[in-house]
């Protein structure tokens, strides 16, 4: 009996230690982060790791060990006639296997519920708890036609914002119409805040299409959230400016107002930029919303710096197709917004 317990414990420890290497070997790591082409790891990734390990033990390893012990106990029971001592051993193994199996399931339910609570606090998303459902970190990237992700830089004291955008390619009309269908239910809010902050409603809706495609649960890899894809830090600053108390940034009404006010701030802060180069003031603000005004590091271009590559005509860096660098997305972003506006106006 002691040998059986030692064997089971040793087997669990061996599999637990070997699991990460097996997972990496088959290309399915325990956490989808920290590798080439993946997102950086964070606290939620640690919760994911714990969840994957305990789920592996509870639902892959434990059933195999349980069946093995039951089979072993059955053999002992069948042979007790020749060895009476085997009957007590068989009963002991049965009891140990059943109690152990139930304890492991109880432990999984308990730990999984704790992970859901911790994960809910970490991601700031209002999610219901389901102790029967395995914990997983929420998807941090929105599936848009191009899957593009853009990093914006700060402008006039507004925090940098990274958001899922429509950059990377010129969207087809069918893509735009599909995204517009998803945003139509927010038209009243769009019109309300477009009027409040003196923004063309078609422009505000086009930004929503480019940023989230109408998905109010959208979250970028950098943490930008909601329909208008603003970082919580940016949202806090704008909310403070608006005097909002305890705002829910996931709420469509709040998120759209934050995005509209942020865009209005950019319009004001870049109002003189249209005299520096050939560009519409709304396109300039849109480029700032997506690509920032200032460069985030010495190695990156700023969207609204005068291009040094296209010198025949005075244009901004994001408008130049020569050596576009990281501004390729911003170039297409502004084109897609202009196209979306045109589609909206023609459909009215």
N, C-alpha and C positions, 0 to 999 in steps of 0.2 A: 504493500500500500504506500509506504514511504517512497519507494522507487517510482511508483506511478505518479505521485504528486511532484516529485523532483523532475521527472521527464516532462510533464505538462508545463511546469513553470519554466523549465529550460527552453522548451519549444516556443513558448510565448515570447520570451526575452529575445531569442534568436531571430524570430520573424520580425519583431518590433524593430530591432537594430538593422535588419537586412532590408526592410521595406523601402527606405529611401533609395537605396542603390538599385533595387529591382525596378522601382518606378522610373528612375532616370534611365535605366538601361532600355526600357521599352518605350521611352519618350513620353511618359505620362507622369510628370513630377507631382509631388504631393501638394505643391502650391504653384499656381500659374503666374509666377512672378520671379524677378531676379535673374532671368536668363535672357539671352540675346533675343531681341524682338518682342520682349514682354514688358509689362509695366514694372516699376520699382515696387518692392515689397513694403507693406505698411502694417499697422496693428491688426487690421482685418485679415491680412494674409496669415498672421500667426494664428488667429482664430480658425481660419480655413485649414491650416496644418493640423491643429488639434482635432478638428472635426473629421478630417480625412483619416487620421490615425485611429481614432476611437471607432469610426465606422468600419474601417478595415478589420479591426479586432473583433467587433461585435457581429458583423454580418458576413465576413468571409473566413476569418480564422476560427472563431468560436464554434460555428456549426460543424466545421470539419473535425475539430477536437471532440465536440460533444458526441458526434456519430461514432468516432473512433473509440471513445470510452464506453459507449453503450454496447458496441460490438464486442469489445474486450470483456465487459461485464457479462454479456450473454454467453460467451465462451466459458467463463468461469462458472456460470450457473449450470450450464449443460454438463460440466465435468465434476460437479460436486459429489456425484455418486461414488466416484473413485477417490475423491479427496474432499471429505466433508468440510474442511476449512474453507474451501472455495465458495461455499454458499454465503458465509458472512462477508467474504471479500467482495462478492458480486453485489450484495446489498449495499455495502459501503461505497462501491464505485458508482452504482446507480444514484444513490443519494447525493454524493459529491458532484456528479455531473449535472443533475437537475438543479440543485441549489446554485452551483456555479454559473450555470446558463442563465438562470433568473436574475442573479446578482449582476451579471454583466449587462443584461438588457436594462435593468433598473439604473445602472451607472450610466449607460448610454443616454437614456431619456433625461436623466438629471443634468449631465454635462452638456447635452445638446440644448437644453432649455437655457442654461447659463450662457452658452455661446450666443444664442439668439438675443438674449437680453443685452449682453456686451456689444454685439454687433449692431443692434438697433441704436444704441447710444453713440457708437462710433460713426455711423453713417448718416445720422440725423434724418433718417427716413421713418415715417410712421408705418410700421409693419406689424401685422398681427402675429402672435406667437403660436406656433404649432409644434408641440413636442414630438409629434409623429413624423415631421418632415426634417430631413437632414439640413443642418445649417450650411449655408453658402454665402459668401460675400456677395452683395448685389453687384450686378453688371455695371462696370464703370464706364462703359463706352456705348454710345448709341449707334445702332446699325442704320446708317444712311447709305445712299447709293454708292458713295465713294469711300466711306469710312474715314474721311479726312479728319485730322485733329490739328488744331492750330494753337500756337502759343502767342498770346498778346502781351504787349508791354504796357507799362503804366503811362498815364497821361495826366498831367496837372494834378497830381496827388491822388488819382484814382488807382486802386490796386490793380496789378496785372491780372488778366483773366484768360484762362485757357478754356477753349470750348470746342465742341464738335461742330464742324462747319461744312459748307458745301464746296469747299475749295478743292483744288487738285485736278478738276476737269470742268468743262462747261456742261451744265445739266441739260438733259433733253427736256423738251416741253412735257413729255409724258411724266417724267420724274417730278417736275414742278407741279403739275396738276394733281398728282397723287399726294404730294405734300400739302398742297393747298386744301385738298379735301379734308385732311386731318386737322387743319387749323381753322376751318370755317366756324366751328362751334365757339371759337374765342373772338368772333368778330365784334360782339358788343363791347368786350373789354378793350380790344384793340382800338376801336373807334373812340371809346371813352378817354383813354390815356393819350391817344394821338392828338385829340382835341385839346386836352389839358396841357400837353407839353409842346403843342404847335409843331407836330410832325405829320407829314402826309400819312394817312392810315395805310396806304398801299406800301409805303416804305417800311413801316413798323411790322406789317404782316410778312413782308418779304424777308426781313431779318429773322423773324421767328421760323420761317420756312428753312432758311439757310442754317440756322443754329440748331434747332431741335427737330424739325420736321413735324412739329405739332405734338411731340411726346412730352407730356408734363412731368414724367418721371426720368427724363434724360439726365444723365450724369457723365461728364467727361472723365478721362483718366486723371486729370489734374483736380477734379472735384467740382468743376463748374456745373450748375444745377438748373433744372427746370426748362421752361419753354424758351427763355431768353438766354440761357446758359451763362450765368454770372457766378463768379466764385463767391462763397459765403463772405469772405473778407470784403469784397467789393460791395456785396449786397448790404452788409452791416453799415458801411460808410454812407451809402446812398440812403438807406433807411433812416440813419441818424439825421441826415440832411432833410429828409421829409418829415421827421418827427414821428415816425412809426414806432409804436411800443410793442415789444415782443412779437415781431412779425414772423409769420410762417413763410419762409422763402420758397417752399414747394407749392404753396397755394397759387393757382394760376393768376388770380387777381393781383396778389402782391408781386409775383415774379414779373408779370408784364409791366406793372408800374415801375418796378426797379429798373428793368431793361429800357423802358421808354425814357425815364429820367436820366439814366446813364448815357443814352444816345443823345438826348437833348443837351447834356453837359458837353459832350464831344462836339456837337454842332457849334456851341458857343465858344469852346476853347480853340476850335480850328477855323473860326469864321473868316480869318484873314488869310488862310492858306490858299484859297482859290485864286488869290492875286499873285501867288508865287509860281504857279504852273497851270497848265491846262487841265482843269478838273472841276466837275460839279461839286458844290458844297456838300450835297448829300452823299455823293460817292466818297468824298474825303472823310466824312464822319464814319461812313461804313467801313472804309479801310482802316480807320483808327480803332473801330469796334473790334475788328478782326485781327489786324496786324500791329496795332499800336502806333504811337507817334514817335517814340524814342526807341532806340535799339536796346535790347536787353543785355548785350555783351559786346565787347569790341569786335568780335568776329561776325556779328550779325548786322544786317542792314535794317534801317528803320523804314517802315512803309512810307512815311511822309517826309523823308529827306529827298532833296533834289537828286535825281539820278545822275551818276557820273559815267554811266555806260551808254545811255541814249542822249547824246549831246546835240543832235541835230534839232531837236525840239525840247523845250523845257518841260520836263515831266517828272513826276515823283517816281521813287524807286519801284513801288509796286506796279506802276504802269509800264515799266520797261521790260521788254521780253528778252533783252540781251543780258545774260548772266543773272537770271531772276533769283537764284539762291532760294532762301526760305520764304520768299515773298510770292512764290508761284501760286500758293493757295489764295492769298489776298487778291491777286489779280483776277482769278476766276470767281472769287467770292463776290467782288463788286459787279462783275458781269452778270452773275447769276441773280443777284438782287435786282439789277436793272431789268433783266428779262422777266423776272417774276412780277415786278411792278407792271410791266407792259401786259403780261397775261391777265393780271387782276383787272386792269382798266378795260381791256377788251371784253372781259366777261361781265362787266357791270351793265 
